[in-house]
Amino acid sequence: MIKIEIPTPDVVITKQRQLGERVESEISSVYGFTDYHKIPRDKGGIILFYNNVDELLFVGKARKLRPRVKKHFEDTVSPIKQNRDDVFTIAVCVVEDAMDREIYETYIINKLHAKFNIDKVFYK
């Protein structure tokens, strides 16, 4: 039997209420993630979106993390498009190998029962 453990997030950012000026990144000023710049730009990995009660909303993988997170907040076909305002915490795990990303994504979706992941679901 293969033993898989959910990786510890390398970066966790939480929605903040902004006071004063706009922040450098548009996603920061619109959605309140002022630490968005901490997400690696050119590394691959797993992205986990949580709501304010730590319920896992969505799990995704990306070759380049920061642009993919931003795309989830701007894209019209993102699975979280109707629930973007519910996202309170974004956790990012850097995983460089594409096959490892695929395995971790599927495992996390099924282990933690991600709310908006409808494909790759083996529990019902």
ABEGO torsion letter per residue (X at the ends): XBBBBBBBBABBBBBBBBBEBBBABAAAAAAGBAAAAABBAABBEBBBBBBAAGBBABBBBBABAAAAAAAAAABAABAAAAAAAABABBBBBBBABAAAAAAAAAAAAAAAGBAABABGBABX
